[in-house]
């Protein structure tokens, strides 16, 4: 298992937001055919009063399988990590988080009580106030005027630059296959950065929704580069640095 991050899956001090994103290989031809292979959690300190987005303190955890045989290990790790989220986060967020949870649960061959508890929380989120879970696909319409709820469109409307070059001339499935079959580190890092951008930008949208930060106008790739350049070689490539 490839594990990166600066928290050892422990949250920052004070009230925190936890933002989750999961990637999986898609196979809709068979029941429960989607196979998770990567997830990340972004932890952000909830400021006592609104601050510029770029000043939010955040840290992260990322896990990525080294082989298809580690799928169940990844799911068990997610169950443990998401249990910590349930225990410690003041706000939990994801973008269409229900799909991420369903993919993990449906692929599990072992008990995953924390994943199931988070799925229950997702279903109950609109009956609890203040809501401990916010889904940025379904719950931030008050911020938006456009019809699309794709994460990239939500971010663009909120002036969060989330331009992604990782899938230029390729696909996530193809990149993941290259990693598993040839050990292409750049292919894995491209997906990891994509996954981290998803969790970070989702967290920023949630912070905007909760009025914890000022308006947008942030290049999310710049935030990634500032924090992660020494961890992922992909962030030093000309294809990525052109975004900055």
N, C-alpha and C positions, 0 to 999 in steps of 0.2 A: 504494500500500500504506500503510495506517495502522499506524505502528510506535510503540508507547509502551513505557516501561520506564526503569529507572535503572541498567542494567548494560551497555548496548551488547552484550548477549549474552556478557559475560564473567563468570565466577563470582566469588563472594566469596572472601576470603582463607581459607586453611585447608581442612580436609576439608568438603565440601559435599554436600548432597542436592539433586537436581534432580527436580522434579515436573512432569509433562507432561499437558496436556489439549488435545484437538482437537475442534472443532465442525464439523459438516458437514450439508449438505442431504441428506435421505434420499429415495432413490428405489429401492425394492426390485423394481420392475416390470421393470427392465432390468439386465443383468449389469454390475457395477461402476458402478452409477448414482449412488452416493453421491458428493457433491462437497464437499471440504473448503473452508472459507472463513475459518477463524480458528484460531489456536493460541496457547497461552501456556506459558511455562516459569517455575516458581517455584524460586528457588535459596534454600536455607536453610543457614546454618552449622551443622554438627554440633557440639553442645556437648561439651566434654571430660567433663562430668558432668551428670546430669539437672538441668534447669532448668524453671521454669513455662513452659507453652506460650506465653503472651503475651510472654515475654522472648526468644523465638527471633528471631535476626536474619535477615531475608529480603529478597530483591529479586526483580525479575521482568522478563520480556520478553513483549510481546504483539504479534501481527501480525494484521491483518484486511484483507481485500481491499476495494478501492474499487469494483471492477467484476468481473463474472464472467470477464473476459478475463485477470485476474491470478491465476487458479487455479494455473497452472503455476509462476508466480513464487513464490507462497506455498509450494508443495510443495518447490521448490528451496531456498527459505529455511529450511524445516523440516529438510531434509536436512543443510544446513550447520550449523544450530543443534543438531540432535540429534547430529551428529558431535562438536561441542564438548562436549556432555553426555557422550558416550562417553569422550572423552579426559580429562575433568576431574572428573566427579562420582564420589564414593566410593559413593553410593547413588543409584539411579535408580528412580523410582516413577511409577505412573499407575493409574487405575481402569479395569480392562478395557482396558489399554493395547494389547493385541493388536488390538482393533477400530480404535483410532485409527491404528495403524501400517498395518493392512490398507487402510483407506480412503485414506490418503496414497499408498501404494504402488500400489494398483489404479488410482488416478486419474492417476498420473504418466505423462507422455509423454517423459520424459527419464530418464537413469540416476539412481538414488537409492541409492547404495551404503551410506550411513550409516543410512538407514531400514531397509534390509534387514539390516544388521549388528545393529541394535537388535532387530529381529524375531527374529533368530537367538538373541540373548541372552535374549529373553523365553522362548523355547522351552527354553533350556538352564538357566534360572534355578534349577531344583530339583536340578541335578546339580553345582552349584558352591557351595562353602562357603569363606568367607562369601558369600552370594548378592549380587552387585552390583545386582540388579534385584528389586524387590518389587512385586507387583501387589496393590493393596488390595482388589480384589474376590475374589481367590482365595487370598491368602497370609496373611491376618490372622485366620483363624478362631479362633486361640488366645485372641484378645482378646474374642470375641463369644459371646453365648449365644442371640441371636435367629437366625432362619433366613434373613432377608432379607440380601442382599449388595448391594442398591442403595446408592449412596454416601450418600444422605441418611439412610438407615436405619442404616448403619454409623456415621456421624458422630453421629447422635442417641444411639445406644447408648453411644458413647464421650464423651458430654456435650459435643459440639461443636455449637453452635447455627449451623446453616447455612440458616436460613429464607430463601427466595428469593421476591421479589415481581416479578421481571422478567417472568415468564410469566403474570401475573394477567390473565385475560380475553383471552389471546392465545397464540401458540405461537412457538417459535424460528423455524420456517419463515416464518411471517407477518412477524415482526420483521425477519428478514434480507431478505425480499422488499421490505419498506418501505424499507430502507436502499438497496438496489440501484436501486429504481425512483423514489424520491422524494428520496433523500439525507437521510432523517430521522436526524439524529445521535443522538437519544435512543434510537432503535431499535437502532442499532449499539452504543451504550454499554451498553444493557441486556444484550445478548448478551456483550459483552466482560467486563462485571462478573460475569456468570454463569460464563463460562469461567475467569476468574481465581479465583472462589470455588471452582470444582471443583479447579483445580490446587493452590490453597493448602490446602484441606481435605484433599485426598489426601496432600499432603506432611505435614500434621500427623498424620494417621493413621499414616503410615509412621514418623514420629518416635516416636510412641507404641509402635508395634510393636517398634522397635529399642531401646526403653528409653532414648532420648535425652532425654526430657522427662517431667515429672510427669504425673499424671492430667489428664483433660480439664477441663470446666467453663469453656470459652472461647466467647465470641460471635465467630464468624468474621467476621460483618459489621462488628463494631467494629474488627477488625484491618484489614479492607479500607478502612474509612472513615478510619482513622488514617493510613494510608499513601497513599491514592489520591484523596482528596477533591479536591485541586487539579488532578487530571488528568481526572476524569470528572464532568461536571455531574450525571449521574444520581444520584450519591451524595449530592447536596445536595437532592434532591427529597423532599417530605414522605413519599412512598410508601416511600422507602428509609430515611430518618432515623427513621421510626417504629419500625424494627427495633432501634434503638440504645437 
